[in-house]
Structure formats: C-alpha cells, structure tokens
Amino acid sequence: MLRLNKVLNAIPGEFYTKFEAHNPGHSSKDRIAAYIIDKAEKEGKLKPGDTIIETTSGNTGFSVAMACVIKGYKCILAVSNKSSKDKISLLKTMGAEVHVCPSNVASTDPRSYYEVAKRIHQEIPNSIYINQYFNSLNIDAHYLTTGPEIWNQTQGNITHLVACSGTGGTISGSARYLKEQNPGIKIIGIDAFGSVIQKYHETGEFDQEEIYPYRIEGLGKNLIPSATDFEVIDRYVKVSDEDSAFAAREIAKKEGMFVGYTSGAALHGVRILAEEGEFDENSKVVVIFPDHGSRYMSKIYSDEWMAEQGFTTPEEKKPTPKPIK
Ligand code: PMP
C-alpha cells in the first residue's frame, strides 16, 4: 500500500494505492493463479505433466504460465487480439502455447477466446480450465488475500475502495471481506465505455447497445461474469480509453509509479467521483493499481501509438498561450 502524494492533491481526503505491480508476476492475477492451482493440487485434480488452460487478457496468463513453469504443468492460453504485443510475447517467453482470438466477436462465437479455451479443455485429457470469469474461486482468492491486506494495512481506517472490474474477482472478493468488517465502506467499480457491466449493475438488464470496441485491456466486459458479486458493489463509474491512458502516464510522471493502463482508468475514475462530490476531508480511499507499466510499452507509453489513436496530448488540448512580448 502506497500513499498517492501528488496526483489527487486537489481532492479532499487521503488516497492510497494497493500497488499490485510488485507481485512476482507483476499483477494482481498472481493471487488467483496461486490460489486456484494450489487448491486443484490439494484436491488431486492436477498432477505433474497435466495441462492448465485459461482465457486471459494477458495478466492471468502470465501468472498461470509462471506457476506452470515452476510446478511442471503445460500451459495453454486463449488471448484476445486486443492484448498488447508485449503481453503476448511475454506469455510465449514463459513457455505457454498461445491462441490469439478476435476480440470483436460475441462471447458465444466459436472464435471467441472463451469458446476456444472451452474446446481445447474438452479435447485435452488431464487438463483443468481455470475459467476466471465464471469461477467463484477467483472471488475467494481476493477474499482471503487482497481484502484482509487492505483492512490490515489501513488498520480498518478506510471509507472507500475503488477498483477496476474485469472478471470482477478483485473488487468482489475484497469488498466481501471489507463489508464484513465494516458494511459502511463504499465499494466503487471502474468500468469502460463499451462495456455492459455498469448498466447491468444499475438495471439488471444485459443491454447489447452498450457494447462496442474499446482499447483498455482487462477492464469491463461484453458479458456478465459470475465472478462479479454485484451485491457488494455500491456503484460503477465509466471511463474512456483516452482519459485512462493520460492518467496512467501522469501516475508515472508525478508519483514515480510505473503502472498499467487500468491503473490510469482507476485514477481517472476517482477524479470523476471527486467531481461528483463523493469525497470529503474524512475520506480514506484505497485505489487498486492492478499491474505494471512494462506491459504497455508499445501502447500507452508509446507516443506513436497515442498519436495513432488520435489521443491528443493534454498540452494540445490547452489553448495556445499568447507569446510574451
Ligand atoms: N486491470 C488489469 C490490467 C487486468 O488484467 C484485470 C483483470 N482482467 C483487471 C484490471 C480487473 O481485475 P478483475 O478481473 O479481478 O476484475
């Protein structure tokens, strides 16, 4: 847990980040990989030489691949073509077999990374499919680790948790634990424009109209994951690709923390909440920064990529200063 000293200075309250980039696999996903694999071993569902299969935007894949190297399993990953090239190369470097699948198809399409992983699991005997979007152990892993750590590290002095929601495991498991300690803690999820999650939380409806392509990886969804416990989440805020990218760059420059794309999304979400008057001087807010910036060198940390996306620099957004005579 680190204090955010600069980026949220203008906002009342104290802001801390649960900084997940320093896990061995550089993201929060080490927690679910370790927990689910250990449990499968204890239950006799895995023996050396077996295969572990997963659908992943990259981070879970890295954590699973790392565990497979150490424990002697084969690793097969179905990855969306939205995942950065860095992430895909990393997975291959860690010995995984990687299947790159189109991101712009329905989750039920046979080409989707969900369906590809399911098919491979059916075809390979002695394999387990982690299935992070629909596995309640994803929630349990954070209930047993992230939640208690946040509670202990803040000594129970926390008013808000702000976390990105992809599978929803991080926010749901942490929230479940924190609300058991203090039901008054407000839990706020960050969702992406182009994802159905916020609308589903508000209305209980799966609204196809909400779905369109976006660039942030690991945040938001085009389906409703059962690894999200919507009951323990108070509300969601949506963020854009561009704001999130600039916010991540700002965290690196102002706080010296080299974080991933969704950390920028979380920071920008906090700013939207602040504008709505969510925080006051008594607020003690924990924001989860899920992964490390090194996975995004060819994306948000590349000036060329930013320009290609049409993301204008904040300087360009400002009116041109008049020359001093
Ligand atoms: N940020 C990144 C970079 C991720 O890879 C993920 C996981 N998909 C998340 C945030 C969201 O975490 P969760 O799946 O636990 O909701």
Residues whose N, C-alpha, C, O or C-beta is under 5 A from the ligand:
A	BS01	PMP	N59 C164 S165 G166 T167 G168 G169 T170 I171 E217 G218 G260 T262 P290 D291
